[in-house]
Amino acid sequence: MGIADTSIAAASAAFSGFAALAAWRTSREANLTAASVAQIERDRWHKELTPQLRLKLEAEQGMMYARFDGPAALGRLSLRLTLRDDFDRSRVTHLAGTPTPEQLSEIIWGPYRFRPGIDRADQLGRSVDSFTLEADDRTRLAVDPSLRPSWFEGSDGEQRWRDQYRTARIRLWADCEAPGHKPWRLSFEVAQDGSWAQTGRLVGS
């Protein structure tokens, strides 16, 4: 083989290599695009299937009602409710002579708590274990006014605590699971006037 033939062969091999590399890159980009589109579609479908929930307080009965309106395609919905504080105190700077972070975490900073030991509520009354609902079903959970911190002292301590949350909304996380689907976390704020808080805001999606 002459020099010219060798050069042609080398050029042909190089061209084939470039063509193969280009084909690989094109295939890889196509696969990434397809995967991205598929993920977008899964996220859209997940959002569309967000459980439609309603929560309301019946203060005179000492009950909170939870209702699952659908979609029925989800089947049995597993629901866990957790009370949220009026704001996150975990990042509050601790000063000498003030309550410690541990003491703050033992208080439910809001108007109500779940009744400890009832409806599988924890001992603090912060949350209730998961329970299941079918579409168009509802359940009720026992609640009590939250306990004032020990440092709300004096004859007016209880009153000052109640006044602080007299018109405050009850903030909750609703963690939902259904077979074959990613979980949903919904944020609720339930008024104390007995009105339904509907659907909630989808968080972390």
C-alpha positions in Angstrom: 0.0 0.0 0.0 1.3 3.4 -1.0 1.5 6.5 1.0 -1.6 7.9 -0.7 -3.5 4.7 0.0 -2.4 4.8 3.7 -3.5 8.4 4.0 -6.9 7.6 2.5 -7.3 4.7 4.8 -6.4 6.8 7.8 -8.7 9.6 6.8 -11.5 7.1 6.3 -10.9 5.6 9.7 -10.9 9.0 11.3 -14.1 9.9 9.5 -15.7 6.7 10.7 -14.6 7.5 14.2 -16.0 11.0 14.1 -19.2 9.6 12.6 -19.5 7.0 15.3 -18.9 9.6 18.0 -21.4 12.0 16.5 -24.0 9.2 16.3 -23.3 8.3 20.0 -23.7 11.9 21.1 -26.9 12.2 19.1 -28.3 9.0 20.6 -27.3 10.1 24.1 -28.9 13.5 23.7 -32.1 11.8 22.4 -32.2 9.5 25.3 -31.7 12.3 27.8 -34.4 14.3 26.1 -36.8 11.3 26.2 -36.0 10.7 29.8 -36.5 14.4 30.6 -39.9 14.5 28.8 -40.9 11.3 30.6 -40.0 12.8 33.9 -42.0 16.0 33.1 -45.0 13.8 32.2 -44.7 11.8 35.4 -44.5 15.0 37.5 -47.5 16.4 35.7 -49.5 13.3 36.3 -48.4 13.2 39.9 -49.6 16.8 40.4 -52.9 16.1 38.7 -53.5 13.2 41.0 -52.9 15.4 44.1 -55.3 14.2 46.8 -58.3 16.5 47.3 -58.6 16.9 51.0 -60.6 19.0 53.3 -60.0 19.7 57.0 -62.1 21.6 59.5 -62.2 22.3 63.2 -65.4 21.8 65.3 -64.2 23.5 68.5 -67.3 22.8 70.6 -67.0 19.1 69.9 -63.2 19.1 70.4 -62.9 17.5 66.9 -61.0 18.0 63.7 -62.6 16.5 60.6 -60.6 15.2 57.7 -62.3 14.3 54.4 -60.9 12.7 51.2 -62.8 14.0 48.2 -60.8 12.1 45.5 -59.6 11.3 42.9 -61.1 7.9 43.4 -58.4 6.4 41.1 -56.0 6.6 44.0 -57.9 4.0 45.9 -57.3 3.9 49.6 -55.4 7.0 50.7 -53.0 6.8 53.7 -53.0 10.1 55.5 -50.8 11.4 58.3 -51.4 14.8 59.9 -48.7 16.8 61.8 -49.3 20.1 63.5 -46.9 22.9 62.6 -45.8 25.7 64.9 -46.7 29.3 64.0 -43.1 29.6 62.8 -39.9 27.6 62.8 -38.1 28.1 66.1 -35.3 25.6 65.4 -33.1 28.5 64.2 -33.9 30.9 67.0 -30.7 32.0 68.8 -30.7 30.8 72.3 -29.9 33.5 74.9 -29.1 33.0 78.5 -32.2 33.0 80.7 -34.5 32.1 77.8 -36.1 28.7 77.1 -33.7 26.1 75.5 -34.3 24.7 72.0 -35.4 21.4 73.7 -38.0 23.3 75.8 -39.2 25.2 72.7 -39.6 21.9 70.7 -41.8 20.4 73.5 -44.4 23.2 73.0 -47.0 23.2 70.2 -47.0 26.8 69.2 -50.5 27.1 68.0 -54.1 27.0 69.3 -54.7 23.3 69.3 -53.1 19.9 69.7 -54.3 16.4 69.0 -55.5 14.6 72.1 -52.5 12.5 73.3 -53.1 8.8 73.3 -56.4 9.1 71.3 -56.7 8.3 67.6 -53.0 7.1 67.8 -51.8 10.6 68.6 -48.3 10.9 70.1 -47.8 11.9 73.7 -47.2 15.6 72.8 -50.2 15.8 70.6 -48.1 16.9 67.6 -49.2 14.2 65.1 -51.4 11.2 64.6 -50.2 8.0 63.0 -51.3 7.2 59.4 -55.0 6.3 58.8 -56.7 5.4 55.6 -59.7 6.9 53.8 -61.6 5.9 50.7 -62.8 8.6 48.3 -65.7 10.6 49.7 -65.0 9.3 53.2 -64.1 11.3 56.3 -63.0 10.7 59.8 -62.7 12.8 62.9 -59.8 13.3 65.3 -60.0 14.5 68.9 -58.2 17.8 69.6 -57.7 19.9 72.7 -56.5 23.5 73.3 -52.7 23.5 73.3 -50.9 23.7 76.6 -49.2 26.9 77.6 -45.4 26.8 78.3 -44.4 26.7 82.0 -42.7 30.1 81.7 -46.1 31.8 80.9 -46.3 32.4 84.6 -48.6 34.5 86.8 -52.3 34.5 87.3 -52.8 35.7 83.7 -50.4 33.3 82.1 -53.1 31.0 80.7 -55.1 34.0 79.4 -52.0 35.5 77.7 -51.4 32.1 76.0 -55.0 31.8 74.8 -55.1 35.4 73.6 -51.9 34.8 71.5 -53.7 32.2 69.4 -57.4 33.3 69.7 -57.8 33.8 66.0 -54.7 32.0 64.7 -55.1 29.3 62.0 -54.1 25.7 62.8 -51.2 24.9 60.6 -50.6 21.3 59.5 -48.7 19.0 57.2 -50.8 16.4 55.5 -48.6 13.6 54.2 -50.4 11.4 51.7 -49.5 8.0 50.2 -51.3 5.8 47.7 -50.1 2.5 46.2 -48.1 2.9 43.1 -47.5 6.7 43.5 -44.9 9.0 45.0 -46.0 10.6 48.3 -47.6 14.0 48.5 -47.0 16.6 51.2 -49.7 19.2 51.5 -49.7 22.3 53.7 -53.0 23.3 55.4 -54.1 26.3 57.5 -57.4 25.6 59.2 -59.5 28.5 60.5 -61.1 28.2 63.9 -64.5 29.3 62.7 -65.6 25.8 61.5 -65.1 26.4 57.8 -63.4 23.8 55.6 -59.8 24.3 54.5 -59.7 22.7 51.0 -57.0 20.8 49.1 -53.9 22.4 50.7 -50.8 23.6 48.9 -48.5 21.0 47.4 -45.1 21.2 48.8 -41.8 19.9 47.5 -43.1 18.8 44.1 
